[in-house]
Amino acid sequence: MRIRGYGSGQPGRQGLSGQNRERADAFRGRHSIGERIKGRVLRRDPSGLYWVQVGGEELLAQLEVQTEPGDTLMFIVRALVPEIHLQALQGDAPQDDLPSLVQRFRTAREAFESHADPLLQVLANIPPLIAPRQEAFTIALDGDSEAASLYAASQELLARINSEQGCLPGATALYAPWLLPGMRRQEIVRRNTASDFVEAGMSGRFADCGRLEVRLMSRADECSLRLLAEQPEKSGPTQVELAALVRDGLDLEAHILGVTRLAANAGAGMLGELLGDAPLWASGGLNTRV
């Protein structure tokens, strides 16, 4: 199901009014790739499209399934940029497919971060050195059984994601909250490329610079970082922290290639790449028009 008027906001495209762009941005802000949403078919439009109520909003959409007004459908959010794309599920859809696992991981991660926020704030005071932060994180979990259980649940779901996904060859999904304790909603995708480079993408949110996406490319003798930030002008401390972690972990000086402003309609997160519907950097707009 592709939603009319909910595209990238490219000038000149019919139906992309200011109101539609605002509604699209609001939808993207509330939902994430892999999420399952229940919707109800309201009526058929003279154009042949259908008005569907999804997530509390009425959307004009093209449906690829046989349906009638009044039917209730379950949708998976497949893409948020450059267009919002929901896939309608027919019958008894499996609950352990990749989009569902991604959404379940995000729910588990949110539960952990909500409970462990005080713990993570303490870790943020530790200098940006990987081993001390990880050791302190392990000690803190040993003293908080609920945090340990919630963290284990998120890691179990990540393991299942890594066993199920095959859309991005050589990719591994990771969650390492001790790396950047000030970051929330962290998602990491690491993969080996055809060359001798190792690529890693990280997405999340900071209190100071807002949403952030980082792309790291490294090999034996060099490492580069490219950043997208909701507020680039406030990303300086995060750049310093990232450079220190690279120095500690890889024994290399990171070359920061630049910081670009994150697009207003961002929201796919790095795990969106595993679903095959979000191109690399899609949520930041480097490969899409915004």
C-alpha positions as CSV (number, residue, x, y, z in Angstrom):
1,M,0.0,0.0,0.0
2,R,1.6,3.2,-1.1
3,I,0.2,6.4,0.5
4,R,-0.7,9.2,-1.9
5,G,0.6,12.6,-0.9
6,Y,3.0,11.1,1.6
7,G,6.2,11.2,-0.4
8,S,9.4,13.1,-0.1
9,G,8.1,16.5,-0.6
10,Q,9.8,17.0,-3.9
11,P,8.7,20.3,-5.5
12,G,6.3,19.9,-8.4
13,R,4.9,16.6,-7.5
14,Q,1.1,16.6,-7.5
15,G,-0.6,16.1,-4.1
16,L,2.4,17.1,-1.9
17,S,0.7,20.1,-0.3
18,G,2.1,21.7,2.8
19,Q,-0.6,19.9,4.9
20,N,0.2,16.6,3.3
21,R,3.9,17.0,4.1
22,E,3.1,17.9,7.7
23,R,0.9,14.8,8.0
24,A,3.6,12.7,6.4
25,D,6.2,14.0,8.9
26,A,3.9,13.4,11.8
27,F,3.3,9.8,10.6
28,R,7.0,9.2,10.3
29,G,7.6,10.6,13.7
30,R,5.1,8.1,15.3
31,H,6.0,5.0,13.4
32,S,9.1,3.0,12.5
33,I,10.1,0.4,9.8
34,G,9.0,-3.1,10.8
35,E,6.1,-1.9,13.0
36,R,2.8,-3.6,12.6
37,I,-0.3,-1.3,12.4
38,K,-3.9,-2.2,12.3
39,G,-6.0,-0.3,9.8
40,R,-9.7,-0.2,8.6
41,V,-10.9,0.3,5.1
42,L,-13.4,3.2,5.1
43,R,-14.6,3.7,1.6
44,R,-13.5,3.6,-2.1
45,D,-12.6,6.8,-3.7
46,P,-13.8,7.7,-7.3
47,S,-10.2,7.5,-8.4
48,G,-10.2,3.8,-7.6
49,L,-8.0,4.3,-4.5
50,Y,-9.3,3.6,-0.9
51,W,-9.6,5.7,2.2
52,V,-8.0,3.7,5.0
53,Q,-7.9,4.7,8.7
54,V,-4.4,3.7,9.9
55,G,-2.8,4.9,13.2
56,G,-5.6,7.4,13.9
57,E,-5.4,9.1,10.4
58,E,-7.3,8.7,7.2
59,L,-5.0,8.0,4.3
60,L,-5.7,7.7,0.6
61,A,-4.0,4.6,-0.5
62,Q,-3.6,2.0,-3.3
63,L,-4.3,-1.4,-1.9
64,E,-2.7,-4.5,-3.5
65,V,-5.1,-6.9,-1.8
66,Q,-8.8,-7.8,-2.3
67,T,-10.8,-5.8,0.2
68,E,-14.1,-4.2,0.9
69,P,-15.1,-1.1,3.0
70,G,-15.3,-2.1,6.6
71,D,-12.6,-4.7,6.4
72,T,-9.8,-4.6,9.0
73,L,-6.3,-5.2,7.8
74,M,-2.9,-5.6,9.4
75,F,0.0,-3.6,7.8
76,I,3.8,-3.7,8.1
77,V,5.6,-0.4,7.7
78,R,8.0,-1.3,4.9
79,A,9.4,2.2,4.2
80,L,9.1,5.7,5.4
81,V,11.2,7.5,2.8
82,P,11.1,8.6,0.1
83,E,7.5,7.4,0.3
84,I,5.5,5.8,3.1
85,H,4.9,2.2,2.1
86,L,2.7,-0.2,4.1
87,Q,2.4,-3.8,3.2
88,A,-1.0,-5.3,3.8
89,L,-0.9,-8.8,5.4
90,Q,-3.4,-11.4,4.3
91,G,-4.6,-14.2,6.6
92,D,-2.4,-15.4,9.5
93,A,0.9,-13.6,8.9
94,P,3.9,-15.0,10.7
95,Q,4.8,-13.2,13.9
96,D,8.5,-14.0,13.6
97,D,9.3,-12.5,10.2
98,L,12.0,-9.9,10.0
99,P,9.9,-6.7,10.3
100,S,8.1,-8.1,13.3
101,L,11.4,-9.1,15.0
102,V,12.8,-5.6,14.3
103,Q,9.7,-4.0,15.9
104,R,9.9,-6.4,18.9
105,F,13.6,-5.5,19.4
106,R,12.8,-1.8,19.4
107,T,10.1,-2.4,22.0
108,A,12.5,-4.4,24.2
109,R,15.2,-1.8,23.8
110,E,12.9,1.0,24.8
111,A,11.9,-0.9,27.9
112,F,15.5,-1.5,28.8
113,E,16.5,2.1,28.2
114,S,13.6,3.5,30.2
115,H,14.5,1.3,33.2
116,A,18.3,1.7,32.9
117,D,18.4,5.5,32.2
118,P,20.0,6.3,35.6
119,L,22.6,3.5,35.0
120,L,23.4,4.8,31.6
121,Q,23.7,8.4,32.8
122,V,26.4,7.2,35.3
123,L,28.3,5.4,32.5
124,A,28.3,8.7,30.5
125,N,30.6,10.1,33.1
126,I,33.3,7.5,32.3
127,P,35.9,8.7,29.8
128,P,35.3,7.3,26.2
129,L,37.3,4.1,26.6
130,I,35.6,1.0,25.4
131,A,36.8,-1.6,28.0
132,P,36.2,0.6,31.1
133,R,32.7,1.5,29.9
134,Q,31.8,-2.1,29.1
135,E,33.2,-3.4,32.4
136,A,31.2,-0.8,34.3
137,F,28.1,-1.7,32.3
138,T,28.5,-5.4,33.2
139,I,29.0,-4.6,36.9
140,A,25.9,-2.4,36.9
141,L,23.8,-5.2,35.3
142,D,25.0,-7.6,37.9
143,G,23.5,-5.3,40.6
144,D,20.2,-4.8,38.8
145,S,18.4,-8.0,37.9
146,E,15.5,-6.3,36.0
147,A,17.9,-4.3,33.8
148,A,19.9,-7.4,33.1
149,S,16.7,-9.3,32.1
150,L,15.5,-6.5,29.9
151,Y,18.9,-6.2,28.2
152,A,19.1,-10.0,27.7
153,A,15.7,-9.9,26.0
154,S,16.8,-7.2,23.5
155,Q,20.0,-9.2,22.8
156,E,18.0,-12.4,22.2
157,L,15.8,-10.6,19.6
158,L,18.9,-9.3,17.9
159,A,20.3,-12.8,17.6
160,R,17.1,-13.9,16.0
161,I,17.2,-10.9,13.6
162,N,20.8,-11.9,12.6
163,S,19.7,-15.4,12.0
164,E,16.6,-14.4,9.9
165,Q,17.9,-11.5,7.9
166,G,19.5,-12.0,4.5
167,C,18.7,-8.8,2.6
168,L,22.1,-7.1,3.3
169,P,24.9,-9.7,2.8
170,G,27.5,-9.9,5.5
171,A,25.6,-7.6,7.8
172,T,25.3,-8.0,11.6
173,A,22.9,-6.1,13.8
174,L,24.4,-4.9,17.1
175,Y,23.2,-3.1,20.3
176,A,26.0,-1.9,22.6
177,P,24.6,0.8,24.9
178,W,27.9,1.2,26.8
179,L,29.7,2.6,23.8
180,L,27.7,5.9,23.8
181,P,25.8,5.9,27.1
182,G,24.3,9.3,26.2
183,M,22.6,7.9,23.1
184,R,19.1,6.4,23.1
185,R,17.4,4.2,20.5
186,Q,20.8,3.0,19.4
187,E,21.0,0.7,16.3
188,I,24.2,-0.6,14.7
189,V,24.6,-2.5,11.5
190,R,28.1,-3.7,10.7
191,R,29.2,-5.4,7.5
192,N,32.2,-6.4,5.6
193,T,32.3,-5.0,2.1
194,A,33.7,-6.6,-1.1
195,S,37.0,-4.7,-0.6
196,D,39.1,-4.8,2.6
197,F,36.9,-2.1,4.2
198,V,34.6,-2.7,7.2
199,E,31.5,-0.5,7.3
200,A,29.4,0.3,10.3
201,G,26.3,2.4,10.6
202,M,24.9,3.7,13.8
203,S,21.7,5.6,14.5
204,G,20.2,7.0,17.7
205,R,19.2,10.1,19.6
206,F,21.2,12.5,21.9
207,A,19.8,15.1,24.3
208,D,22.0,17.8,22.7
209,C,22.1,17.3,19.0
210,G,18.9,15.2,18.6
211,R,18.7,12.3,16.1
212,L,22.1,11.2,14.8
213,E,23.3,8.8,12.1
214,V,27.0,7.8,11.8
215,R,28.7,6.0,9.0
216,L,32.1,4.5,9.7
217,M,34.5,3.1,7.1
218,S,37.7,1.5,8.2
219,R,40.6,-0.7,7.1
220,A,44.0,-1.5,8.5
221,D,45.5,2.0,8.2
222,E,42.6,4.5,8.0
223,C,39.2,5.3,9.4
224,S,36.6,7.8,8.3
225,L,33.4,9.0,9.8
226,R,30.4,10.8,8.2
227,L,27.6,12.2,10.4
228,L,24.1,13.3,10.0
229,A,22.6,15.2,12.9
230,E,19.3,16.8,13.6
231,Q,21.2,19.8,15.1
232,P,24.7,19.6,13.5
233,E,25.8,22.8,15.3
234,K,25.5,21.0,18.6
235,S,27.2,17.8,17.6
236,G,30.8,18.8,18.6
237,P,30.9,16.9,21.9
238,T,29.6,13.8,20.2
239,Q,32.2,14.1,17.4
240,V,35.0,14.3,20.1
241,E,33.5,11.2,21.8
242,L,33.3,9.2,18.6
243,A,36.9,10.1,17.6
244,A,38.1,9.0,21.1
245,L,36.3,5.6,20.8
246,V,37.8,5.0,17.3
247,R,41.3,5.9,18.7
248,D,40.8,3.5,21.6
249,G,39.2,0.7,19.7
250,L,41.1,0.8,16.3
251,D,44.3,2.6,17.3
252,L,43.5,5.0,14.4
253,E,42.7,8.7,14.2
254,A,39.3,9.2,12.7
255,H,38.9,11.4,9.7
256,I,35.5,13.2,10.1
257,L,34.3,13.8,6.5
258,G,31.6,16.2,7.5
259,V,28.3,16.7,9.4
260,T,25.1,17.1,7.4
261,R,21.7,18.1,8.8
262,L,19.4,15.2,9.2
263,A,16.3,15.4,7.1
264,A,13.0,16.3,8.9
265,N,11.4,13.1,7.7
266,A,14.1,10.8,9.0
267,G,13.1,7.8,11.1
268,A,14.1,4.6,9.4
269,G,17.0,3.8,11.7
270,M,19.9,1.6,10.8
271,L,17.9,-1.7,11.2
272,G,15.7,-0.4,8.3
273,E,18.6,-1.4,6.0
274,L,18.1,-5.1,6.9
275,L,14.6,-5.0,5.6
276,G,15.7,-4.2,2.1
277,D,13.2,-1.3,1.8
278,A,15.3,1.5,3.1
279,P,18.4,2.3,1.0
280,L,21.6,3.2,2.7
281,W,21.3,6.5,4.4
282,A,17.7,6.7,3.4
283,S,16.5,8.1,6.7
284,G,19.0,10.9,6.4
285,G,18.2,11.7,2.9
286,L,21.6,11.3,1.2
287,N,20.2,9.1,-1.4
288,T,16.7,10.6,-1.5
289,R,15.2,14.0,-2.4
290,V,13.9,15.9,0.6
